[in-house]
Amino acid sequence: MIRIIETTIFPSEEGKPLRDIIKGRLKISTSLYASLKQIQNSVTLNGEEAHADKTVSENDILRIKLE
């Protein structure tokens, strides 16, 4: 079963690295995030593949696909 988590970046999160949102607000573990990185387009920001060090902006759309 595939699950999709989609969320909008809050104004208070602007300027933070993507990893802070994934591990902080979304509570995704380090090991789960490591496995997600191995799957192409499993983590996208505004429709483009994104890495943990990417800086987010207010109203960006974060989408995580869990398989």
N, C-alpha and C positions, 0 to 999 in steps of 0.2 A: 504494500500500500504506500502511495506517495502522499506526503503531507506538505503543505505549503504554509509557511509563516510569512506574512507580509505586514509591514509596519511603516509608518511615516516617522521621520526623524523630528524630534521635538526641538523647539528653539533653544532650550537649555543644553542640548547635546551638540549644537553646532561647533565645529572646530575640533571635535574629539576624533580619535581614530576609530575605525569601524569595530575593531576588537573590543573596545570598551562597551559598545552597544550590544554586541553579540554575547559577550560573557557577563556583562552587568545586567542590563534591563531584561534581556531575553533568557538569561540563565542557561546558556548553552555551554556545556563542559568543554574543557580544553581538548579532551580526547575526541569528542564528537566533532568539534570544529576542525581538528586535524584530519579526520576522515572525510569531512565535507570538502576540504580543499583539494582532495584527490579526484573529485567528480566535477567535470567541466560545467560551468554555469550553475552550480548549486548555490552560490552566494552572489547575488547581483545587487547593484545599487543603480537605480534609475535605468534598469534594463541592461546594464553592462556588467560583465564579470568584475568583481571587486575583491581586493586582498585586504588583509587585516590592518595594514598600515594606512589605508586610504582614509583621508579626512572627510568627514560627513558635513553636510550643510542642512540647514533648516528645510523641512518639507521634502528632503530626498526620500525616495521609496526604496526600502530594503526588503529584499525577497530571498528567503532561504527555502530550498527544496530538500526535504528529508525523504530518502528512499529506504 
